[in-house]
Amino acid sequence: MATKTATKPKAAPAKRLPAAAGKKSATSTGIGDLASLALAAKEMEAVERAKTGSQNSFITLVKATSSILDKNDPNHIKGVKALDYAISSKKLGLGADLDVTILGMFKLYAEVTPKEKDSDMPKTVKFWMPEDAAQYPVAGIFDRPLPNGNVLQPNHWVFVYLHDHPEIEDGLIAFRSKGNSVYAQLEKLVKAESSVCTELRFSVTSQAIRNEAYKKNDYYPKFEITGHNYKLTEDGKVVKTKDSKVDAATLKGIIERSYKIQKSYQEMKMVAKQGALPAPNGRAALPAPKGGYADDDEGDEAVSF
């Protein structure tokens, strides 16, 4: 059966904050001890910016067809509506508008099994670091087929601090396939508006992107800057801004979590380095398996956009 193809959507640009809102106050908050952590996190984040089986709390945008909305389904979460966000693993509804600070943004590859037929549910076997995935040539646009018949597909993970649910320490919004264009817009915004991602505070709602191939709308997260938590000055000081709404204890927690997450990725604890890798196939590309590879429209609803 032929592989489905879809027109790549154009993500709506995220809303930029007027420059005046980001002006810093003249005085420090007295939390200079956080500067070293913020600087260390910045250095590790800069490394990932240059680089062009998880137990995390995946945050999903609930579709109208989701089992979460079915009162008779074991996955049902009371009070959740279509286009709300939820964490299925915790049976927790988060509402339609998230108040977040980004803790880290990372590129990974998901190893997925091919679909024999359209009705099959795709399965993610495990995740790979980009350095390991790069050993296998790209087939098509982004996918990297493996000798075992599986395929590596690019994923992007955005870890967030949920201001309304600070007890969730590992909140994660994952993007893949067509959702990667939405991630690219977010990454561009973060680079333009901050020196380190934890400086910014966001509202995350939803946006419809038309899928002309299937004559329907697909829904993705929409990030808009609502303010700043602090500014990391050129001389390495953490200074609160006039529009900051976080206290010193919360800011300390945000920066510490970000540092921990960045460190986990760089030390390959978030996703382990692969052991003995199968030899790359000598051909530039392998033929697509019968039924094609997994796409955004079916399966894996609980983990990515």
N, C-alpha and C positions, 0 to 999 in steps of 0.2 A: 504493500500500500504506500502511496507517495507521502512524503513528509509534508505536513501543513506549513504554509508560509503566511506570514502576516506583515502588514505594513508597519514599519517601526513608528511608534507614536512620537509626537513632539511634546515633551513635557512643558507645562506652563511654567514660565520663570517665577521663581519664588520672590516674594515681596521684600524689597530692601527697606531698611530702616533709615529715616532721614538722619543725616550726619549729626545734627544738633543733639539728638537723643543719646548719642554715644559719648558725649563729653564727660571727662572724668572730673571728680572733685579735687580740690587742691590738697586735701589731707588724706593720709593713709588711714586704713581701718585699724591699724595696730595688729595686723595679722601677718607681719613680715616673715614669720617662720614658714608660711606657705609658699613663699617665692621659690625656694629651692625645688619643691615638688612641682610647682607650675612650670618652672624652667625645664626640669627633667622631662615632664610630660610633653612639653613643646618640642624638645629635641627628638623624642621618639616619634611624635606625630609628624614632624618634618620628614623623617625617614620614610614613613608610609606615604606621605604626599608625593614624595619624589618617585616612588615605585609605581607610579601610574597603576558526627555523632555528638551533638552538643546538648548540654543540660540547661541552657539558658532559657529565660522566660521570654519566649517569642511573642511579640505584640502583633496582632493581626487586625485588619480592617474587615469587619464581618460582612459577607455577601448576603444578598437576599435569599440565596439558596442554601446557606450554611446550616448545618445540623445544630449549630448553637441556638438557632431560633426555634427549633422544633421542640415543643414541650414534652413530647414523648420519646425524645432521643437522650441517651446517656450523656451526650456532650452539651446538652442544653444549659445555658446560663441565664438565670432569672433576671429580667429587666433589660436585657441587651436587645437593641434594635439594629436593623440593617444600617450599615455605614457607621456604627459605633466601633470602637476599638475594644479588644478583649485579649486576655491571656488565658488561653484554653487550659493550660496545664495547672493553673491556679483557680480555675472557675471564677475568674474575676472580670467584671465589666468595667471599662474605663471611660465610657462616654464618647461623644463625637468630637471632642476638642481636647487634645492633650497639651499640658503645660510641661515642657521638657527643656533640659539642657543636654546637649550632645557630649558624651563622655569619650567617644572614640569612633573612628570610621575606618573600616578595613576591607580589603579585597581578599576573597578566598575563592576556591573552586569546589563545587559539589560534584561528586562522582555519582551519576545516576544511571539506572538500568534502562535499556531501550524498551519501547512499547511494541509488543507484537501486533496489537490492534488498538484502535482508538479507545475502546472501552477499558483498556488496562489502566491501572493506577501506577504512575511512576513511583520509583523508590529511590530515595537518596541513601547510598551505601555509607558514605563518609565524606568528610571535607578534607581538602588539600591546601597546603600553602602555595602561593603563586610560584615560588622558586622551584618547587617540585613539578607543578603543572607545566611550567615553561619547557620542560624536556620533551613534550609531545607537541607535534605540529598542529596548527589550527586547520580545521576543515570548515569551509563555509565562512562565516563572519567571526564567530567567537569560540565555538565549541572545539574541544580537543579530544578526539576519539582515542580510546585506549585499546591495546592489543586484546584485552579480554572481552571486548564487545561493548563495554560501558563507555560513557562519555563524560568528560570534565566540562562543566558549565560554570562561567563566571558568576559569582555571587558577591554582593556587597552588604556588610553588616554595619548597622548604626546602633551603637549602645547609647541608651539615654537614661538620664536621671529624671524620674517622674516626680515632679514637685508635689503632686497631690497624693502620691504613694511612695514616700521615701523609703519604706520598708522593702520595696522591690529593688534589690541590688544589682540585678542582671537583666534589666529590661532591654530588649533587642528588637529592632525593626530590620528585617532582611529583604533585600531586593535581588531579583534575578531576571533573566530574559528581558522582556520589554520594560520591566521596572528599573533596569540599570540606567536608562536614560533619565529617569526621575532622580536617581541617586547622583548622576553626573551634574545636574542642575544644582542640587543641594551642595555638593562638594565645591562647585564654583562659587557659590554664595559664601560659604564658610571661609574659603581662602581670601575672598575679597573684603570681608567684613571683620576678620579677626586674625590674630597671630597664633592663637590656640583656641580650639573649639569650645572649651568651657567658658570662654568669655561671654558667649551669646546665650540668650534665652529665646525659645521658640514656642509658637502655637502650631500644633499639628492637627489639621483637619483633613478633608478628603477632596479630591478633584477627579472629574470625569475626563478621560482621554478617549476619543473616538477610535474604535478599531474598525476600519473600513473593510477589512478582509471578512469580518464576521457580521458587519452591519450592527454593531452594538457598542455600548460604552463600557470601558474598563475603568475601575476606580483604584486610585493610588493615593498614598499620603501626600499632603501638601504642607510644606514647612514655610512659616512666615516668622521673621524676627519680630519679637515684641519688646526687647530690651537687652541690657547687658548685666551680667553678674559682677564683672570687674574688668579692669584693663591690666594687662601685663606690660609694664613700661619698658622702654628701650634699655634702661639701666637695671632691669630685672626685679622690679618691685610690683607687688600685687596691690592695686589701688581700686577701691570701690568707685563706681560711677554714680552720677546723680540719679539715673533711672534704675539702679539696682534695688531689687526687692528681697534679697537674701541676707540673712544675718550671718555673723562671723562663723557660727557653728555649722550652718548649712553649707556655706562656701567651703569650709575646711573639708567637709564630707565629700562634696562634689569633686574637688581637686584630688583628694586622696583616692577616690574610686577611679577617676580617670587615669591616674598614675598606675594604679594596680592593673587596670585593663590593658593599657598600652604595654606594660611590662610583660603581662601574660602572653600577648601576641608576639612580641619580639623574642621572647625566650621560648616560643613554640609550645607553650602550655595550653593556650586556647585551642589550637589545632596542632597536633604533633607532626613533626617532619616524617615523611614516609620512610620506611625501612628500605629493603631491597626493591628497587623499582623494575618493572618489566621493561625490556629493551624497546625503545620507540620503534614503531613500524617504519620501514624504509621508504614507504610511499609518502607523498606530500599530504595525502588525505585518504581516510578510509571511507568506503561507501556507507551511506546512512543505512541503519538497520531497518528491517521491515516494520512499517508502522511509525517510523520516525523516532525522534527523541522526545523526552518530556517537554511540554511547554507550560505557559502560565495558566492556561485555561482549565486544566484538570489536575487534581491531586495536589499533594503537598500544601494544601490550603493553610495548614496550621503553621507554616514556617516562613513563607515568603510572598512578595508581591511580584 
